[in-house]
Amino acid sequence: MANHKSAAKRARQANVKKIRNLATKNSVRSLEKKVRTALSAKDAKATELLREFASKVSKAAKKGAIPAKTASRKIARLATQLSALTK
């Protein structure tokens, strides 16, 4: 337990941020699964899902929930799969 008022506040803020980051990561992960299943099924919705995924991942990286390079790597790999599928 924190001994100072400011340390107690930082502990509360850390808990809130942890919960928020976990929720963001879970939504990103579930959307990534949707994109991957659409790509494997060669679904026409894959392009739209990838656009939505890229937006959500970029926002998560901007907020600090995931590292920026991880976000760009995930987007690039799925975009590569989509472009290979459309050729």
BELGI-V380793 format. One record per backbone hydrogen bond with DSSP energy under -0.5 kcal/mol. CO is the residue of the C=O (numbers start at 1). NH is the residue of the N-H. E is the energy in kcal/mol with one decimal. If there is no record, write none. Layout:
CO & NH & E
CO & NH & E
This chain:
4 & 8 & -2.0
5 & 9 & -2.0
6 & 10 & -2.3
7 & 11 & -2.0
8 & 12 & -2.1
9 & 13 & -2.6
10 & 14 & -2.4
11 & 15 & -1.9
12 & 16 & -2.1
13 & 17 & -2.6
14 & 18 & -2.4
15 & 19 & -2.2
16 & 20 & -2.4
17 & 21 & -2.8
18 & 22 & -2.3
19 & 23 & -2.1
20 & 24 & -2.2
21 & 25 & -2.8
22 & 26 & -2.5
23 & 27 & -2.1
24 & 28 & -2.3
25 & 29 & -2.6
26 & 30 & -2.4
27 & 31 & -2.1
28 & 32 & -2.3
29 & 33 & -1.9
30 & 34 & -1.8
31 & 35 & -2.2
32 & 36 & -2.5
33 & 37 & -2.5
34 & 38 & -2.1
35 & 39 & -2.4
36 & 40 & -2.4
37 & 41 & -1.9
38 & 43 & -3.0
39 & 42 & -0.8
43 & 46 & -1.2
44 & 47 & -0.7
45 & 49 & -2.8
46 & 50 & -2.5
47 & 51 & -1.9
48 & 52 & -2.1
49 & 53 & -2.7
50 & 54 & -2.8
51 & 55 & -1.9
52 & 56 & -2.3
53 & 57 & -2.8
54 & 58 & -2.2
55 & 59 & -2.1
56 & 60 & -2.0
57 & 61 & -2.3
58 & 62 & -2.3
59 & 63 & -2.0
60 & 64 & -0.6
60 & 65 & -2.3
60 & 66 & -0.9
61 & 64 & -0.6
67 & 71 & -1.9
68 & 72 & -2.3
69 & 73 & -2.1
70 & 74 & -2.3
71 & 75 & -2.3
72 & 76 & -2.5
73 & 77 & -2.4
74 & 78 & -2.0
75 & 79 & -2.4
76 & 80 & -2.3
77 & 81 & -1.9
78 & 82 & -2.2
79 & 83 & -2.5
80 & 84 & -2.1
81 & 85 & -1.6
82 & 86 & -1.9
83 & 87 & -1.0
